[in-house]
Amino acid sequence: MGNCSSAVANEPQDAQSLAVEEQLKQMELEEQNHFKILLLGAGESGKSTVVKQVKLIYKGGVSKKEKEEYATAIRRNCIESMQTILEAMSTLEIKFKDPELEVLGAKFSALDTDATLSEEMSYEIERMWKDEGLQECYARRSEYWILDAASYYFENVIRLGEEDYVPSDEDMIMTRVRTTGIVVTEFEELPQKYQLVDVGGQRSERRKWIHCFDDVKAIIFLEGLSSYHQVLFEDSSVNRMHESLNLFKDVVSNPIFESTPIFMFLNKKDLFEEMIKETSLKTCFDDYAGPEGEALPALEHIKSKYAAVMEKHCPGKDFPIHITAARVRMDMKIAFGDVKEAIKDIYKNKKTYKKPK
């Protein structure tokens, strides 16, 4: 009788233990299928563009409110970019070819930061953009900071200034809203859940990165290829690619990421292919000995610089490099798709990414 009573008394406890074990297994399974991916890179490398493409590819687009915000932002981008060139014209002592535009330039230089692009202003910007003097200044844009998409804004300015303007997908991709703080984008491909974390790349924003380091399953480090002949927004005396290489060294040498998969997106290949025809890679790397004006040898040299940093600090660690133009939907679909498949394989098979002892 005693044994029977004991068996009956243990049944609820055994059932409770089984339930707890089942819950723990479920939690472990969910954790295995939850992938937090950290986007890192210097300012203007294209991280926010990657996020926008991910939203369009995996989340079915953006809300009406977001579209309205993009419309406001891209119009502001257009005005800011023109103000940037006008300031550079003053600094570089370049005049408009058409003297009548000097008054118009002064008008735009004096606009407040909250100025809104009107139809009238869009035609005025188009006039200035077509001026030979302004084009001379724009051709020297490596000497000052300006948004990469400035020419896109000016070439589409009439459409952007229309009263009933609604941004296209490409407009939203080309819009620049400087990332401050931490932006998290989540999407599902059941049973997998992905969390893409974007933090500002400017120096003032990097102190916030530490708050994103917990439970990171992978890092995508972005570098804009055209940055080899560009300067920082926050310090016009510093070459963007040099800054990026130093930042990459800080990331890969951090013990927190010793076993974390790191993927490289060498971004803005479209801008790079045009720039390299006119400007030698030697402006950034004086040891470059490849043929001038050819994109592929120059690209291989840049890849070797990042690979050398990885090999020095994490010898033997896998380091996939993707060459991308984040503004191109298919490029992002392929590159980000490869990252997803790789990390699923890594964590499914418990592969180690620790550097050899």
N, C-alpha and C positions, 0 to 999 in steps of 0.2 A: 504493500500500500504506500509505504514511504517513498519508494522509487517512482511510483506512478504520480504521486503528488509533486515530486520534484520535477518530473518531466513536463507536467502540465504547467507548472509555475515558470519554467524556462522558456515556454513557447512564445509568450509576448516579447521577452527579452531577445530571443533569437530573431524574431520577425523584425524587431526594431533595429537590430544590428545589421540585418540584411538590407533594410531600407536605407540605413545610413551609408552602407557600402555602395549601394546602387546609386545613391545621390552623389557620392564622392567620385564614382566612375563617370557619371554623367558630367560633373563639373570638370573633371580632367579631360574628357573628350571635347567639351566646349572650349576649354583653354587651348587644346592642341589645334583646334580649328579657328582660333582667333589670332589674326595676324596684324600686329601693330607695326607699321612701316614709317620710318622717320625720313623726311625729306630735308637734306642739309645742303648747304652751298652758300657761296658769297652772294651779296645783293645783285640783282639783275641776271641771275643765272637761269631763270625760267621755272622756278619751283611752283609759283602760283599758276603758271600756264599749265603745268602738269596736272594740278588739282582741278582746274577748269575742264580740262579734257577728260579726266576721270569722271567728273560729274556728268558730262555730256554722253560719255560712252556707257557708264555703268548705272547711272541714276536717272537716265531718260531725259536729261536737260535741266533747266533751271526754272525757278518760279517767276511769276509775273513781277513780283516785287524786286527780285534780283535783276531782271531785265531792265527795270526802271533805274536801278542803281548803276548798272553798267552804262546806260545811256547818259546819265549825268557824268559818270567818271570819264568816259571816252571823250566827251565834249570838253571836259576840263583838261584832259591830256593834250588835246589839240592846242588849246590856248597856252598851256604851260610850255609845250614844246616850242611854240613860236616865240614866247617870251625868252626862253633859253637861248635861241639863236640870236635874237635881237641883242641880248646882253653880250653874247660872244662877239657879235659884230662890233660892238662898242670896245670891247677888250682888245680885239685883234685889229681895230681901226680899219674896218671894212665898211664901205658906204654902199647904199643902194645904187644900182645903175640908173634907176629912175628917181631923180631928186624929189619928186612929188610924194614918194613913199616914205620919206623921212618923217613927215607929220603923222602918217598912219602908224609907223613903227613906234613913235613916241606915245601915241594913244594906247597901243597894246601893251607897251612896257609899263604903263601906269595903271593897268587894270588890277582890281583886287583879286585875291585868291578865290573868292566865291563868285567871280564873274561867270555868266552863262553864255554859251555860244548861241548866237542868234543867226538868222538867215543872212542878214546884212553883214555880220562879222565874218561869216563863212566865205563870202565873196571877197572880202578885204584880205583875209588870210590867203586865199587862192592867188590874189594879185601879188602879194609879197612873196609867196612861195615860187612864183614863176620868174621873179627878178634875178638877173644874172649875179648881182652883188650878193644877194642872200644865198644863192646856190654856191657861190665861192666860199662863203662862210660854212655852209653845210658840208662841203667837201673836206673841210678841215676839222670835222667833228671829233676826231681822235684827240684833239687838243683840249676838249672840254667835255663835261658830262651831258648827255642827252638821251632820252628814251630811244631804245632800238627801233621802236615802231613809229617814230616821228614821221617818216615819209609816208607811211600808210595813212596816218591821220590827215596829212595835207592833201594827199591824192584823192581822198574820199570826203574832204571837208564839206563840199556842197551838200552831199547826202546827209552827213552828220548834223548839219545845221537846219535841216527841214523841220518844220513845226511838228509833223506827225511821225518823226523818226522813231523806228523801232530797231534795236541792234540785231544784226545777224549773228549766227554762231561764230563766224570769223571775227566780227567786231568784238564780241565778248572775249575771245581768245587774245586779241590784240590790245585789249584794255589793260592799263597798268594801274593797279591799286596797291600801293606799298604795304606789305604785310607788317603789321605791328602786333605783337603778342603771338598767340598760338591759334592756328586754325585747324580744326579736326574735321575730316570728311569720312563718313562711314558708308559702306555698302556691303551687300551680301551676295554670295553665290553659294547658296546652301549646299553642304553644311558649313562652308567657310564664311567667316565674317572678317572684313578688312577695315582697318582704321588707318587712314593716311594723315600724318601729322606734319603740317607745314609751319615753320617758324621763320620770322624775319631774318634775312641774311646780312643786313647792315650791322656794322660793329656794335652799335648801341643795342641791338636786339639779341645778340648772341648770349648774353648773360642769362637769358630765359631758357636756353636750350636744356640746361641741366634738369629742368622740371619735366622734360619729356623722355628722359632716358630709361625710366623703369619699364620692364617687360617689352622692350623693343625686339621684334623678331627679325628685322632687316633694316638696312639703311640704303637709301638711294642718294648718292652724292651727285649734284649737278654742277656743271661748269659750262658757261657760254663760250663756245669756241671763238667767237668774234672778240672776246675780251682780251685777246693777246695784243690788241692795238687800241685799248680803251682804258679809261681811268675810273676810279671809284667815285660814287656819288658823294661820299663823306670826306674824301681826301683826293683832290685832283692830282696830287703828286705821286700817287701809288697806282701802278699797273694792276688791272683787275685780275689777270691770270696769275701774276706773282702772289697776290693776296689769296687767291683760290688755292694755290699749291701749299701755302703756309697753313691755311685752314684745313686742308685735306690731311696734312701731316698731324695736326692736332687731333683730328678725329680718329685716324687709324692707329695712332700711338696711345690712345686712351685705353687703359686696362678694362674699362667697362665694356668695350666693344671687341675684346680679344676673340670671343667666339661668335660674334654677330656677323652674319653675311653682309657684305658691302658690295653694292652694285654702282657702277659709274655710268651716268648719262652725259656724254659730251654733246651738249645741246647747241642749237642755233647753227647747224651745219649749212643751212641755206645762206645765212649772212656771211659765214666764214668763206664759203666757196667764191663769193663775190669779192670779199675784202682781200683775199690772198692774191688775187690777180693784180692788185695795185700796191699792196703793202707787204713787204717781206716779213717772214716770221723772225728774222734777225732783230727786229725792233723789240722783240720780247726775249728771245733766246739767241745770244750772240754765238753760241756753239752750233747753230743750225747750219748744215753744209749741203742740204738738199737743193734741188732745182728750184729756181724762183718762179712764182706764179702758178705752181701746181699744188692742188689741194691735197691729194693723197699722201705724198711724202711729208708734207708739213703736218698733216693729221697724225701720221705715224710717229712723228717726233714728239708731238704733244702727248700722245698716248704713252710713249716711253717715259716721259717725265713723271706722270702719275704712277705708272707701274713701278718705277724705281723707288718712289716714296713708299709704296705698299711693301715692296720686297725688303726694304731696309728695316721697316718697323714690324712687319708681319711676314717674315720669309716663308714661302710655301703656301700662303693663303690664297684661295681661289679669288679671282678679281674680274668678274665679267664686265666688259665695257661695251656700251651701246652708243652708236652714233645717231643722234636724233635731231629732228626739228620739231620741237614740242607743239608748234602751231599747226602741224600737219596731223590730222586725226589718225591716219593709218600708221604713221610712225609711232605714235603714242600707244595705239592699240597693240602693236607688235611688241614694243619694248616693255611696256608695263605687263603685258600678258606673259612674256618670258620671265619676268621677275616673279609673278604669282606662281607660275608652274615650278620655278626653281625652289622657292621657299617652301612650297607644299611638299616637294620631294625631300628637301633637307630635313624638315621636322618629322615627316612620316618615317624616314629611315634613320632618324637620329644621327645624321652625319655631323661630324665635328668640324668646326671652322677655327679651332684654336691653332695658333702657330706652333710648329714643332719645338719641343724642348731641346 
